[in-house]
Amino acid sequence: MITQLAAGDVADVDRAVAAAREAFTGPWSTWSPYERQALLWRVHNLVEARFEEIAQLETLDMGSPITRARGLKSHVLQAIAYFATQTVNTAGRVLPNNLPGSVTTMTIKAPLGVVGGILAWNNPLVGQWFIIGGALATGCTAVLKPGETASLSVLYMVRLLQEAGLPDGVVNIVTGFGPTAGAALASHSGVDRIVFTGSVQSGRRVVEASTSNMKRVQVELGGKSPDIVFADADLDAALPGAAMAVFNNSGQICTAGTRLFVQRAIHDEFVERLAAFADGLRVGNGIDPDVQIGPVISDSQLERIMGYVEGGIQEGAELVAGGRKLDGELRNGYFVAPTVLAKVTPDMAVAREEIFGPVISVIPFDTEEEVLRLANATEYGLGGAVWTTNASTAMRMVHGIKAGSVWVNCYGLLDTAVGMACYKMSGYGIKGGPDYVDTFLYEKCVYFNLG
């Protein structure tokens, strides 16, 4: 055990929202864009100086390999820098009108108020900045409920915000469980916008709870993303790319490319090489810099993953790599060997449902038309990818895949300045990108009679 955290409840959420509202209408409202920008740059410098501590904390808290946590440094710093630039980048417009007399019409943008954020446990180090950054850039305040199994990097970040000079009440943290603290935040009438990352089932409850005061909502939910490898792809690049599209962070990534479609002409060779790649990955304690795959988050998640693997085999899938717990080989952790299932058919549960673990389901295909039909035969629409050396094929896949983010000859890249979007049951709204900061603002239409 690393530490113990308070199990926040409705009263704690009430206090946090009240503090956020008081800060929003109080001193924080007088801060100029330049002052907020300067604050963000101070935070940026503190995060840069302390990132090794942050990375160690993230690894100890959720098991992600230390090399992966360290690798997030540039992403976090770029996110903070991006939001610093956005503090001075919001503006309304002067609009022409058809009114009689001398009337000037315009729109102006104003901060929404209190933003609630319910964070996922699988990547809190990055995920928190989509809320904190947007709030600080626009003059909003925030109340965050981090995942109960991974809260420490969020709590540490707030300490750095305070050290940088953030006023009390601007960013508030309530640790606790989803059904209590999370539900109270989603339904709170003092919250003007709610941002949620998590499961489809929990997302539905957040959307329903938001109707208490018609708050604005952004939800990023599950995924079952297609990753398509054509016979003409650079297999030396596609192989590790497709493998780590799932095995990265032990498969605990909502955009993971867990449905791997491989063109039949190269299918057998690719599966053989993929199995060898999976077997060659080093699994162990994430604090070891040589470890590539850490544990999954909990015993219940481990059992869920193994249930899917065993169910897939019973349905006819062929286990070609992994598929076992490593509790006998690696003690004191929830370890599962990177797993590859071949001979998977689209009707199997492992091909339809989000596993959230290091399990790849390989499905063969013959033609573009066939693979597009199979790729889009899912309720999810979070991500997708294509590996090919043919630019025309790539663009047809980009236009054909029904997903909020598509990668070509790569997987999982994310830049805050570009963003990622959701589609279908994977949610709605965009994280990052040129329009993201506007989601923390509302627009006023102004009619100015000059007489």
N, C-alpha and C positions, 0 to 999 in steps of 0.2 A: 504494500500500500504506500502511495506517495503522500497523500494528504486526505483530509475530509473536507467536504464542501457543504454549505448550508442548503437545505432543501427548501428553496423559496416557495412561498404560497401566494394566495390572492392578496393578502395584506402587504407583502413585500412588493408585489407588482404595483399595487396602488401607491405605495410610497415612492417607488422609482418613477412612475409616470408623473406624479405630482412634482417631483424634483425636476424632471425634464421640462414640464410645462412652466415651472417658475423660472428656470434658466432661459427658456425660449422667449418669454415675455420680459425678462429682466436684462441683466447686463449683456448677455450674449447677443441680444438683438441690436446692440449698439456697435458691435464689432464691424469694421469695414471689411470689404473683400480682401484688401491688402493685409489687414491684420490676421484674418483667417488663413491667408496664404502663407504668411510668415510663420504662423503656428505649425502648419503642416510641414513646412521645411524643417522646423526644429524637430518635429517628430521623426521625419525622414532621417535626420542625422543621428538621433538617438537610436533608432532601430538599426541603422547601419553599424553603429558602434557596439551595440549589444546583441547582434544577431546570433552569435554563437550560443549565448545563453538561451535565447528564444528557441533555436533549433534543438538544443539538448532537451529543453522542457517539452517541446512538441513530441520528440521521440519517446521520452519517458512516459508521457501522458497517453499517447495512442498507439505507440509501437512502430510508427513509420520509420524506415531506415534513416539513420542520421545523414547519410549522403543525400537522400531525397529532401529532408528538411533543410539542409544547407543549400541545396539547389533551388529552393524557393526564395532565396534572398533577393535575387534580382527582380523576381516577379513582384514581391511585396514592395520593394523600394520603388519600382516603376509605377505601381498602383498608387502609392502615396504621392509621388511626383505628378502623376496624371491629375489626381484630384486637386492638388495644389494649383495646377494651371487652370482648372475649371472654376476656381473661385472668382476669377475676373473675366469669365467667358460666358456669362448668361446675360441675355438682353431681350427686351421686347421689340416691337416694331411700330413705326408710325404708318397708319394705313389710310388710303384714300376712302372717301365716303360719298354717299349720294344725298346727304342731308341739306336742307335749305339753311341759309345763313352762314355764319362763320364758325364752323365747328371742326375742331381738330380731333381726330380719333387715333387711338394707339392701344397697344397691349403692353402690359408690364408683367413681370414674373416675380412671385413672392414665395418665400419658403412655406411649405405645408404646415410644419409644426413639429409634433412628436412622431418619430418613426420607430416602430417596433421591429426588431429583427430576431427571428428564431433560427439559430444557426444549426447546420448539420455537424456531426461529430467527425466526419471523415477528412475535412480540410479546413479547420477553424482559422489557421494562420492566415490563409488567403481570404476565406469567405467573409471574415469580419470586416475587411476593408471595403467591400462593396456597400456596406451600410455606414460604417464610420466615415469613410471618405466622402460619400455623397452627402451625409449630414453636415460635416464640417465645411464642405465646399459651398453649401447653399445657405447656411445659417439655421438649419434644423437642429433638433436635439434627438437623442436616441436612447432607447432602452433595449438591451440585448439579452436574450436568453440563450447561452451556449449549450451545446449538447452535453448531457449529464455525464457522458463518459470521456469527454475531452473539452475541458473548460479552461485549462491553465494558461494557454498562450493568450487567450482573450483577457483574462484577469491581469496578466503581466503587461499586455499592451495598454490597458487603462492606466496602469501605474506610470508608464512612459508618457502617456498623454498628460497626466497630472504634472509630471516633472517638466514637460514642455510648456506648461502654463495654461492648460485648458481649465476654464472655470468649473466650479462644482456644478453638478447636475446636467452638464451638456451630454455626457455619455455615461450611462448607468448600466450596471450588470446585475442581473438576478439569476443566480444559479438555481437549478431545480429540475423537475421532471416535466415532460411535455403535457401530461393530462392535468397538471396543477398550474405551474408557473407559465408554461407555454400557452395553455388554453386561456388563462386569465389575461395574458398579453394580447392574444388574438381578438378577444371579445371586448377589450377595454374601450370604453367610450371616449377616453382621453387620448387615444392613439389615433393619429390621422392617416397613417400608412403602415401596412404590415408587410414585411418581406420574410418569406419562409423558404427553407430548403429542407427537403425530406421526402418521405414516402407519399405515394398517391393518396393512400387512405388518410394520413394526417393532413395532407394538403386540402382535401375536401373539407375536413373539419375546420381548418383555418378560414377557407373561403366562406363557409356557412357562418362562422363566428363574426366575420368582418361586417356582416349586415347590421350589426348592433348600431353602428353609426355611419354605415355606408363608407367605411374607410377604403382608401385605395389599396390594391393588393398586387403583389408580385409573388408568384410561386414557381419554384424550380423543383420538379419532382423526379420520378424515376426515369430509367432509360433501359433500352435493350438494343443498343446501337449496332447497325450493320457495318462491317469492315470488309471491303470487297477487293480481292486480289485477282487481277487478270493475268493471263499466261504471259503477256509481254512485259510484266512488271520487272523492275530491278529486284530480284528475289533477295539479294544480299541486304538490301535496305528494307524490303517489305517484311522479311522474316522477323527481325528484332522489333520492327515498328508494330507489327500486328501482335506480337507476343506481349510487349510491354504496354500496348493499348489496354490490356486486361490485367497483366500481372503487377503493373505499377500500383503501389499502395495496397498490395494484396487484393487487387480487384475491387477495392472499396472506393470506387469512383463512379459517379452517376452517368458519365459519358462513356464508360468502358465499352470497347468494341467486342462484346462477348459473342455476337453472332458473326463468325468468320466465314465468309463465302469465298471459296477458292475454285477457280475455273478448272474444269475436269482434266484438262491436258496436263496440268502441273500438280493436281491434287495430291496424289500419292507421295510424290517427292516432297512437297511442301509440308504435309503432315508428318512425315518422317523427320524432317529437319526441325519442325516445330517441337516435336516430342523431345528431341535431343537438346534443344535450347532450354526447354522447361526443366528437364532433368539436370541441366548444368547450372541452374541458378542456385545461389547459396541462400538458404533460409536460416534465420536465426534471430538473436537479440538485436534489435535495431540500433543499439548504441555502438555495435561493432561496425567500424567503417567498411569492412569487407562484405558485410551482409547486403544482399540485394532485395530480399523479400522478408518483411517482418511478420509478426503475428497479426491475426485479425483481431477485432476490437474486444470480443467477449466470447465466453463459452457458448452462449445461446447462438451467436452468429456462426461460430464454428459448426455447431450441430445443424444449423439451417443449411450451410454449404454442403456438408456431408450428406444431408438428406436429399438434396438435389442431385448430387453425383450418383448416389445409390439408385435414385429413382430413374435417372437417365440411363444407367446400365440396364435396369430392369425393363425399360422401354425399348431397348435394342441398340443403344449407343455403345461404341467400342472405346474402352479406356486405353489410351496409348501413352499417357504420362500422368504421374501423380495419383490423385484420387484417394489419398489416405491422410489421416492425422499423423502428425509427427510428435505426438506426446511421449512416445517411448524413446525417441531420439533427441528431442528437445524438451526439456522440462520447464516448468514455470512460464508457460505462455500458451496461447491458443494458435498453434501452428498447423497449417495445412499445406501439403505439397502443391506447387503449381500444377494445374490439371488441364489435360487436353482430352476432349471427347471427340472421336471421329464417328462417321456414319450416323450423324445426327440428322433427323428429319424435322421439317418446320413445325410439325404438330406436337413434338415432344415438349414437356414442361421446361427443360433446360434451354430450349430455343425460343420460348415464349415469355418466360417470367424472369424478373430481375433477381439474380442470385446474390450479387454484391460480395463476390469472392473471386479468387484466382482460378476461374473455370472458363475455358474457351470451348465453344461448341462449333465444330467445323462442319460446314454444309457445302457440298459440291454444286456447281452450276455449269451450264453450257453457254448460254447467250446473254447479251445485255438485257434483252426484254425479260428473260426469265429472272435474272438476278434483281432487277428493279422491282418486279412484282413481289418476289420473296422478301426483299429488303424492306418494302413498305407495308408488308402484311403484319403490322404490329400496332398496338394502341399507343406506343411511345413515339416520340419524335424529337429526341434531344440532340443526337449527333449521328454522324456517319462518315465513312471514309472510302476512298478508292485509291488503289495502287495500279498505275499503268504508265507506260512511256508514250502513249498515244494521247495527244492533247485533245483531240476531238472526242475520244471516248471519255476522257476525264470531264469535259464540260457537259456531255450528255448525262453523265452520272450526277454531276453537281446540280443540274437542273431537275433531274429525275428523283433524287433522294428526298423524301419528305422529312426534313429535320431542320432544326434551328441552326445547327453548325455543321459544316462539311469540310473535311480535310482531304487534300490531294497529295499523295506521296509523303504523308506524315500523319501523325495522330495526336490529338489532344492539345495542340498548341493554343495558348490563350494569351491575349494582350488586352489589358484593360481599355486601351484606346480604341480597340475594335469591338470587343465584347463577345458574348455568346447569347443565343436566343433559345426559346423553348417553343415547342409545337405539339399539337395533339395533347395526349394525357401527360406529357412531360411538363406541362404548365404553361404559363404565359408571362410575357414581359421579357426584357433584355437586361443582362448584367454587363455593364460597361458599354463602351461605344459613345459616339458623339451625342446621342440623344438621352443617355442614361441619367445625367444630372438633372434633366428636365423632369424626371419622375419624382424628384424631391421638391418640385415647385408647382404652384398652380398659377394660372394665367388670369389676369384681370383685363377686361375690356373697358377702356376709358373714353368717355365722350366729354370734350372740353369746349364749352360754349364761350367763344371769345367776344361775343356781344356784337 
